[in-house]
């Protein structure tokens, strides 16, 4: 029983796993925000690239 108690205490106090989880959550939030921005701005970016391409072809 003492071994089990020590294992639980060590697992609870270990911050290494907690930090990794926080980093994964931050990366996931940034990825979702980036994808949302990409989807929202897709038409505008495509139009801008087409405009620049047409301008360069005309020059």
Phi and psi in degrees as a GROMACS rama.xvg file:
@    title "Ramachandran Plot"
@    xaxis  label "Phi"
@    yaxis  label "Psi"
@TYPE xy
-63.5265  -38.1872  UNK-2
-62.8096  -42.4995  UNK-3
-64.078  -41.8579  UNK-4
-61.1774  -46.0618  UNK-5
-62.8052  -38.0802  UNK-6
-64.7136  -44.1288  UNK-7
-64.8623  -41.4965  UNK-8
-64.2247  -43.9595  UNK-9
-64.843  -41.2329  UNK-10
-65.7618  -37.6252  UNK-11
-70.555  -34.3451  UNK-12
-90.0372  -6.6376  UNK-13
-75.331  119.039  UNK-14
-93.0118  -11.1101  UNK-15
-62.0964  -46.6117  UNK-16
-66.7724  -36.1902  UNK-17
-64.8642  -42.707  UNK-18
-63.5443  -43.2503  UNK-19
-62.0609  -41.0039  UNK-20
-62.9059  -41.204  UNK-21
-63.6491  -41.6983  UNK-22
-63.2403  -41.027  UNK-23
-64.1087  -41.3074  UNK-24
-65.3843  -38.8789  UNK-25
-65.5375  -45.0758  UNK-26
-62.6633  -40.3297  UNK-27
-64.3327  -40.949  UNK-28
-64.9359  -40.8451  UNK-29
-65.6181  -40.3098  UNK-30
-64.1195  -43.0312  UNK-31
-65.1585  -42.3233  UNK-32
-64.5344  -41.301  UNK-33
-64.3402  -42.8911  UNK-34
-65.7787  -40.823  UNK-35
-62.6122  -42.7193  UNK-36
-64.9423  -40.0105  UNK-37
-61.8512  -46.0629  UNK-38
-65.462  -40.295  UNK-39
-69.1247  -34.7879  UNK-40
-100.611  5.08507  UNK-41
-57.296  -46.1757  UNK-42
-65.297  -40.923  UNK-43
-66.5956  -41.3159  UNK-44
-67.1014  -42.4296  UNK-45
-62.1863  -42.6772  UNK-46
-64.5927  -39.2755  UNK-47
-64.6509  -43.5909  UNK-48
-65.0012  -40.4921  UNK-49
-63.2125  -40.965  UNK-50
-63.2943  -44.0215  UNK-51
-65.0722  -42.022  UNK-52
-62.6288  -44.1806  UNK-53
-63.2414  -40.1993  UNK-54
-64.2454  -41.9239  UNK-55
-68.5573  -35.3723  UNK-56
-67.9054  -35.3473  UNK-57
-74.8648  -20.7598  UNK-58
